[in-house]
C-alpha cells in the first residue's frame, strides 16, 4: 500500500486537506490518523511518513504516542476509521474502481457516438456536394 493511497483515504473520510499546516484539532486528528495508518499498513519508517507530509519525524512520533490514544478514547468516527481501515479501504477502493469502470464504459459509448456522427456528417457532405453538382 502506498502513502498517497492512505492520504487520499483519510482526506476523503475526514473531508480535510491534511497537508494544510494548522493546529486546529480536526486537522491534527486527521494527520494523526494518517500517521497511524501509514505506520501500521505500510513498511515506511517514521522519517518517510514525516517526509510525505513535510513535517519533522518527531511530529509523527508525538501523534502516534499522544494524539492517537485521545482519538481512540473520544472520537468514535476517527477511531472506527483506524480500527476498520482494511474493510473501509476495500470499500473505498471498490467504489473508486466501480466509478473508474463507469467512466471507461461511458467513454467507449461516447467514442462510438462520435463515430456515428462523423459518418452522418460525411453522408450529409456527400449529399450536399451531389445537390450542388446537379
C-alpha positions in Angstrom: 0.0 0.0 0.0 1.2 3.5 -0.8 1.3 6.6 1.4 -0.6 8.5 -1.2 -3.5 6.0 -1.2 -3.7 6.2 2.6 -3.6 10.0 2.4 -6.4 10.1 -0.2 -8.5 7.7 2.0 -8.0 9.9 5.1 -8.8 13.1 3.3 -11.9 11.6 1.8 -13.1 10.2 5.2 -12.4 13.4 7.1 -13.1 15.9 4.2 -9.9 17.7 5.3 -6.8 18.5 3.3 -4.2 17.1 5.8 -1.3 19.0 4.2 -2.6 22.3 5.5 -0.3 23.4 8.3 -2.6 24.3 11.2 -3.0 23.3 14.7 -6.8 23.1 14.6 -8.0 19.9 16.3 -9.7 18.5 13.3 -6.6 18.8 11.2 -4.3 17.5 13.9 -6.6 14.5 14.4 -6.8 13.8 10.7 -3.0 13.9 10.3 -2.6 11.6 13.3 -5.0 9.1 11.7 -2.8 9.3 8.5 0.4 8.7 10.6 -1.2 5.8 12.4 -2.5 4.1 9.3 0.7 4.8 7.4 2.8 3.3 10.2 0.6 0.2 10.6 -0.2 -0.5 7.0 3.0 0.3 5.1 6.6 -0.7 5.5 7.6 3.0 5.7 9.5 4.3 8.6 8.7 7.4 10.6 11.1 9.5 8.6 9.4 8.6 5.3 6.0 9.2 6.7 7.1 12.6 8.0 8.7 13.5 4.7 5.4 12.7 2.9 3.7 15.4 5.0 6.7 17.8 5.2 6.9 17.6 9.0 9.6 16.5 11.4 9.7 12.9 12.3 9.1 13.8 16.0 5.7 15.2 15.0 4.8 11.7 13.7 6.0 10.1 16.9 4.1 12.7 19.1 0.9 12.0 17.1 1.3 8.2 17.5 2.1 8.4 21.2 -0.2 11.2 22.4 -2.9 12.0 19.8 -4.0 8.5 18.7 -4.9 7.5 22.3 -7.1 10.6 22.6 -8.7 9.8 19.3 -9.4 6.2 20.3 -10.9 7.4 23.6 -13.0 10.4 22.5 -13.6 10.4 18.7 -15.6 7.4 17.7 -15.7 8.2 14.0 -11.9 8.5 13.6 -11.3 5.6 15.9 -13.5 3.4 13.7 -11.6 4.6 10.6 -8.4 3.4 12.3 -9.8 0.1 13.6 -11.7 -0.8 10.5 -9.3 0.6 7.9 -8.8 -2.6 5.8 -12.6 -3.1 5.5 -13.4 0.5 4.8 -10.4 0.9 2.4 -11.5 -2.1 0.4 -15.0 -0.5 0.1 -13.3 2.8 -0.8 -11.2 1.1 -3.5 -14.1 -0.9 -4.9 -16.2 2.3 -5.2 -13.3 4.0 -6.9 -12.8 1.1 -9.3 -16.5 1.0 -10.0 -16.5 4.7 -10.7 -13.5 4.3 -12.9 -15.1 1.4 -14.8 -18.3 3.5 -15.3 -16.2 6.3 -16.8 -14.4 3.9 -19.1 -17.8 2.5 -20.3 -19.1 6.0 -20.8 -16.0 6.9 -22.7 -16.5 3.9 -25.0 -20.1 4.8 -25.6 -19.2 8.4 -26.4 -16.5 7.3 -28.8 -19.0 5.2 -30.7 -21.4 8.1 -30.9 -18.7 10.3 -32.3 -18.0 7.8 -35.0 -21.8 7.7 -35.8 -21.9 11.5 -36.1 -18.8 11.6 -38.3 -20.4 9.1 -40.6 -23.6 11.2 -40.6 -21.6 14.3 -41.4 -19.8 12.6 -44.3 -23.1 11.4 -45.7 -24.5 14.9 -45.4 -21.5 16.4 -47.1 -21.7 13.9 -50.0 -25.4 14.7 -50.4 -24.7 18.4 -50.3 -22.0 18.0 -53.0 -24.3 15.9 -55.2 -27.0 18.6 -54.9 -24.6 21.3 -55.9 -23.4 19.4 -58.9 -27.0 19.0 -60.3 
